[in-house]
Amino acid sequence: MKKIGIIGCGWLGIRLAEKLVLNNTVYTTTTSEEKLQLLQSKGLNPSVINFSEIQSHEAFAEWEDTEPFSVLIITVPLFSKRVAESIIETRIENLLAFVGNFKEQIFLMSSTGVYPDVDRALTEADLPYENVLSEFRLKNQCPQLNILRLAGLMGDNRQLSNYKVSNPEAPVNHVHYADVCATIELMISQQLHDKLYNIVAPNHPSKTDVINTQTGTGSAQLQHTEGRIISSQKMIAELNYTFKYPDPRYFHLK
């Protein structure tokens, strides 16, 4: 049993925490006082910390009252085109202070949104971590950092058919949260460090194909699409990983 800290227990974080707490002691952070009771009821040892506020790192003391952590997982969003750069910078600075000189296994949930908007296949080699501010800053402090660039997170209540989409013929770069959780569990069990992986379902149907399949209004046949496709072949090969949900058209099925 490991002591695991999940920094930022949002939509993905709570699903990951519920999975990991089955065999580990899990501590979490949330920005919401209202969410405290829910996390406490799940045995997730929550603390209210808002990494967008300057003083937030002072709450790290709440996590240091027992044995040291074996694993830290950062799910605080550090890339968003809808968030001011000053807020992202504050989050990075607070996380650096919060993490300190942590030497054990540590993960950063990054985003495939960091890749350029070009109509071709993209791999990790196309964008080194040194060219992504948040990844570089955290890895410079914690060289053992594992960086996981997550595609659009889907599953449960998040289905593409529930959203209004643009460019409907473009291929999707999505991943089911269950595959993210399974990848992290696998990497923890193998004690992996210093990895950079895209976590993306290997099939890339068009948005129209996904929506038609989920709503039962069109053919379920996978159509070849061209456009911006993020490859997950590196993690599949190195981890010998088989996706639980390889095709985004069927993320709505249990």
Steps between C-alpha positions, in 0.01 A plus 500: 500500500635841397425850620389693191423869466269626224551873460181638346206265547275612215312293242793271427658521844200365688466205261867424535480535879203261521706243309824541694343510847398135463860395568672814626469790742399803295520870584335760276465874449195690382423867445146458633386502864176342378691199363672423830218286640476293181873429495504424872213253457711315244800483734711733285649721775428835330651845555363822350779660297455745213818501294385816323555692826845611611485359854364157410829309536501564875240225541758235407562454873163323520644219288818450704359370827553129427736282296654644181320479168600232249324663206374847409259555209438854378169552321479878545441648150818670379400547138186675382430747224214634714708582810721809532875439488541676835271244668689210342828651620363531855389137493845388383677701771271363771543144379878537501485622859249230596701214350834632626790256466281189465719212383254214456271411209310800368258552211380810316173479308578725204292541183525413132376857453864606522559365147469736203180508298632328188336241276735207553597234748690625804720309743686587819813564290323791326484700824767444768399585856756783498267687263198481734532743790312305767667172413846657490462686831381194690748261341784740567417474871410128495707327228324170569164652394274289278309721255175361362344709223133413517264524206146629545368325810181302448286237672203497738312828451753629248393383155563693182134470402415723799697793359469743213805444277678692228680351198293178516711308248823546696645194677466481877786467746321363803570262787275322747585582861518125575804471273667796669448337840624162375812657347588676825442184703726307263775761518479509880530122520805507271658791691557693177664842499592768247245397234314716247191339349196604300196325650257486209261233374666345193194539274417845364153507341348829394284695742202419279573126521521517878178697540307284249609180674417630847158624395421208266433739213763384253738227390739357757760431233835662576579753228855603410554860598783741443609777732677551832553159658692448823678166511510276807723237337796577726315418823328199343837356396702584812231401751363213291164661569165396354234768518177412677321751277697527172215653298340832609177405320428252779601695808133510597484122540585339833 
